[in-house]
Amino acid sequence: MALLLCVPRLGLTQPSSEEFNKLRQEIDVLKAGQRQILNDLQEIKKLLSAPRGGGDDRSPIRDINTVLNVTDAFSKGNQKATLTLVEFTDYQ
């Protein structure tokens, strides 16, 4: 029993001031990084919740009228027929 009282406790020693300062600096760097992440998240939230150019449609693509040159391509049917492309991007 007396032997246990004389042995120094290695795990309970206090860090030196240099080690303490290094730990404090690391903590400060981590806190600054967390603040930056929170700021970025707030900016992303603002961008996502901002109303877009009118209407309820959230698609950035509106009615696009363009001419597609298929002069040399194989075709079947009326050469002056209109073409409608529909893109489905939400497969839930």
GROMACS elastic network, one bead per residue, 0.5 to 0.9 nm:
[ bonds ]
;  ai    aj funct       b0    kb
    1     4     6  0.54115   500
    1     5     6  0.68488   500
    2     5     6  0.53235   500
    2     6     6  0.65997   500
    3     6     6  0.53609   500
    3     7     6  0.65876   500
    4     7     6  0.54914   500
    4     8     6  0.85075   500
    5     8     6  0.77602   500
    7    10     6  0.87871   500
    8    12     6  0.88562   500
    8    13     6  0.89563   500
    9    12     6  0.56846   500
    9    13     6  0.70550   500
   10    13     6  0.59732   500
   11    14     6  0.87031   500
   15    18     6  0.79317   500
   15    19     6  0.58554   500
   15    20     6  0.60581   500
   16    19     6  0.52691   500
   16    20     6  0.61242   500
   16    21     6  0.86094   500
   17    21     6  0.60318   500
   17    22     6  0.85881   500
   18    21     6  0.51341   500
   18    22     6  0.62857   500
   18    23     6  0.87006   500
   19    22     6  0.50923   500
   19    23     6  0.62158   500
   19    24     6  0.85806   500
   20    23     6  0.51378   500
   20    24     6  0.61382   500
   20    25     6  0.86434   500
   21    25     6  0.61394   500
   21    26     6  0.86181   500
   22    25     6  0.51023   500
   22    26     6  0.62255   500
   22    27     6  0.86407   500
   23    26     6  0.50907   500
   23    27     6  0.61890   500
   23    28     6  0.86238   500
   24    27     6  0.50916   500
   24    28     6  0.62013   500
   24    29     6  0.86867   500
   25    28     6  0.50244   500
   25    29     6  0.61941   500
   25    30     6  0.86357   500
   26    29     6  0.50906   500
   26    30     6  0.62197   500
   26    31     6  0.86370   500
   27    30     6  0.50739   500
   27    31     6  0.61540   500
   27    32     6  0.86312   500
   28    31     6  0.50662   500
   28    32     6  0.61840   500
   28    33     6  0.86211   500
   29    32     6  0.51360   500
   29    33     6  0.62356   500
   29    34     6  0.86924   500
   30    33     6  0.50552   500
   30    34     6  0.62149   500
   30    35     6  0.86784   500
   31    34     6  0.50493   500
   31    35     6  0.62191   500
   31    36     6  0.86753   500
   32    35     6  0.50774   500
   32    36     6  0.62752   500
   32    37     6  0.87015   500
   33    36     6  0.50937   500
   33    37     6  0.62347   500
   33    38     6  0.86710   500
   34    37     6  0.50469   500
   34    38     6  0.61893   500
   34    39     6  0.86054   500
   35    38     6  0.51002   500
   35    39     6  0.61766   500
   35    40     6  0.86307   500
   36    39     6  0.50438   500
   36    40     6  0.61523   500
   36    41     6  0.85942   500
   37    40     6  0.50656   500
   37    41     6  0.61601   500
   37    42     6  0.86471   500
   38    41     6  0.50395   500
   38    42     6  0.61987   500
   38    43     6  0.86658   500
   39    42     6  0.51202   500
   39    43     6  0.62927   500
   39    44     6  0.86994   500
   40    43     6  0.51022   500
   40    44     6  0.62185   500
   40    45     6  0.86481   500
   41    44     6  0.50347   500
   41    45     6  0.61440   500
   41    46     6  0.86320   500
   42    45     6  0.50568   500
   42    46     6  0.62496   500
   42    47     6  0.87034   500
   43    46     6  0.50983   500
   43    47     6  0.62678   500
   43    48     6  0.86771   500
   44    47     6  0.50811   500
   44    48     6  0.61459   500
   44    49     6  0.85655   500
   45    48     6  0.51374   500
   45    49     6  0.60234   500
   45    50     6  0.84056   500
   46    49     6  0.52500   500
   46    50     6  0.58911   500
   47    50     6  0.53625   500
   47    51     6  0.87134   500
   48    51     6  0.82829   500
   49    52     6  0.88890   500
   51    54     6  0.73469   500
   51    58     6  0.88976   500
   52    55     6  0.77902   500
   52    56     6  0.84849   500
   52    57     6  0.85684   500
   52    58     6  0.70451   500
   52    60     6  0.86874   500
   53    58     6  0.89398   500
   54    57     6  0.79085   500
   55    58     6  0.79622   500
   57    60     6  0.83316   500
   57    62     6  0.89653   500
   58    61     6  0.87615   500
   59    62     6  0.71280   500
   61    64     6  0.74914   500
   69    72     6  0.83623   500
   69    73     6  0.87761   500
   70    73     6  0.51461   500
   70    74     6  0.80423   500
   70    75     6  0.83287   500
   71    74     6  0.83693   500
   72    75     6  0.89798   500
   75    78     6  0.84633   500
   75    79     6  0.75425   500
   76    79     6  0.78269   500
   77    80     6  0.88229   500
   77    81     6  0.79092   500
   78    81     6  0.53969   500
   79    82     6  0.88729   500
   88    91     6  0.74115   500
